Amino acid sequence: STENLSELVNAMREKSYAVGTINRVLVILRYLFNLARKWKVIGPIDNPASGLSAGPDVQRTRFLDEEEVKRLIASLAVDENRTAAKAILLLLLTGARRNEVTFARWEYVDFGRRTLLVPLSKSGKPRLISLSGPAITLLERMPRSPGIPYIFPWPVTGQPSPSLFFPWDRIRKRARLADVRLHDLRHSFASILVNRGVSL
């Protein structure tokens, strides 16, 4: 019933779930009830999740200042997972999205033009990521394994890393940046460029 779902929303609020998370749960529940009606699993009842919302999702943007960037780079330099640390450093150096780096292949890198190709970006079209001098140096120093096309392969499988969460969580805490998300590196890259007078 709607009352049960309202209780669920209140319980999630009490446990400090983000508004966006609660709204995504409600979207899934709405979808499930609609499917159940379509497949005649339940009778023609009103969807109890219809109209429920935890409120507007607050989009948070966190930028790193230069001192925080220095702490992050120092933490990356000593991390035990070198592959993950270098992938995260490339995120910081390019403003790329996580999957654009973790799924990057050597064939996508053009050292002459200093670009990294993303064959299928979030917009559904290919795009090129510009590579700065430090990004090029990082890539030139990455070891290549025969038969593995990925730049940052997971050591166990040779495939792209399924997640950077655990190494990232360890790295950000050591850098005293516990509130920083991996995606915030993308914002910080642009912010640092603007502060240095570079045109976006």
N, C-alpha and C positions, 0 to 999 in steps of 0.2 A: 504494500500500500504506500501511498504518498507519505503517510505518517512515519512508516518504517524507514523510508529513504531520508526523510528529514532528520530522523534520529541518527542515521549513518553520517549525514553531513555534519551534524553537531558533534558527534564523536570524533570525526576526523579533525574538526576545528580545535577541539580540546587537546588533541595530540599534536597540534601545531603543524598539520599538513598545509602546504601552500595552496592558495586559492586555485591556481592553475591545475594542480594535481586533483583536487576535489572535483573541479569542473570536468576533467578528462574522465574520471570515474563515472560521473553522471551521464556523459555522452555515450560511454560504452553501455551503461545500463539501459538508456533510452533505445539504443540500437538493438540490444538483446530482446527487449520487450516487443519492439516492432517486428523483429524476426519471428518471435514466438507466435505473434498474432497472424503473421503472413503464412506461417507453416501450420497454423491451426493447432498449435500445442496448447494454447490457452484460448478462451472464448473472446468475444468482441468487447473486451473491457478497455477502459481508457488507460493510456500508458501512464503509470504512476510516476515515472521520471520526467514526464513532459512538464516543461515550465520551471523545473527546479534549477537553481543556480547558486553557487557559493559567492557570486558577485564577480565583478570584472577582474581579470587577471592583471596583476601589477607587473609590468616588465621592468626588471631591474638591470641597470647598466653599471658595471664596476670597471673603473680604469685603474691601471697600475701607474704609480709615479716612478720616476727614475730610480729612486732608492729601492723601491720594491722590486723593480726589474733586476737590479744588481743582486738582491738577496735571492731572487728566483734563479738567476743564472748560476750563482754559487751553489745552490741546492742541486740544480741539475748536474753540475760538474762532478758531484760526489755520489750520485745515486748509483745503487747496485745494478739497476736495470738500464744498461747503456743504450739499448735499442729504443726503449720508451723515452728515455731522457733526451736523446737526440731528435726523436720525432717531435717531442714537445718543444724543444728549442727551435725546430724549423717552423712550428706553428707561431711561435713568438716572433720569428724573423720575417715571416711572410704575411701574417694575417689570414692564413688559409683556414678552412674548416677542418675538423678532426679527420673525417673520412677522406678528404682530399689529400692528406698527408699519409695516413695509414694505408691507403690503397694505392699510393703512388708507385709507379713502375719505372725502372731505369729508362725504358724507351720513351717515357714522357718528358725526360729532362733534355733540354737543348742547352748545352754548356756555352755554345757560341753566342746564342741569342739571350742567354741568361734567363730562361723561362722554364716553368713547369706546366705541362699541359694537364688540364682537368677535362677528360673527354666528355663527361656528363656532369655538369654542375647542378646546383640546387634549382636553377632556372630551367633546367632541361636542355641547355645548350653547352657546347664546349667553351672553355675559357682558359686564358693563360695567366699564370701567376708570375709576377716579376721576381727574380732572385737577386738579392743584394750580394755584395762581396762576401760577407760572413756566411750567407746561406749557401753560396757556391762552394766556399771552403769546407763547410760542414759536409756537403754532398761529396766533394772530391775525396774526403777522408773516410767516407763510409765504406766498410768492407763489402765486397760483392761475393755472394755464394753461387757457385755453378748450378745452373738449372733453376734458380729462384729469381723470378722477375721483379720482386718487390724490393723497394729501397729499405723498408723497415719491417722485415719479416719477423713473425713470432718465432723465437729460437726452436721451440719444440716442433712446430708444424710446418714452418716455412711459409705460412699463409699470413695475411694481414692480421694484426692484433684485433681480437674481438672487442676489446675495451682498453682504454688507458686509465680507467678510473683508479685502480689500486696503486699503480706507481705515481699517478698524479696526486692522489690523496696524501701519500707519504712525502712527496716532493714539496707540495704547497705548505704542509704543516711544518716541515723542517725550515722552510723559508718564512715562517710566521705569516702565512697568507691563507689561513683556514677558510676564509669566506670567499675566496676567488675560485670561480669555475673555469674549466678549460676554455669555454667559449669566450670568457672575458679577455683572453689573450688576443682575440681578434679585434675587440674594441680598443685594447691598449696599443696595438700596433698602429692603428689609424690615428689614435690620439697623440702618440709620440711623434709620428710624421708631421701632423698638423702643427704641433708645438715647435717643431724644428723648421717650419716654413715650407714643407714639401707639399706640393699640390696633390690632392687625392686623384 
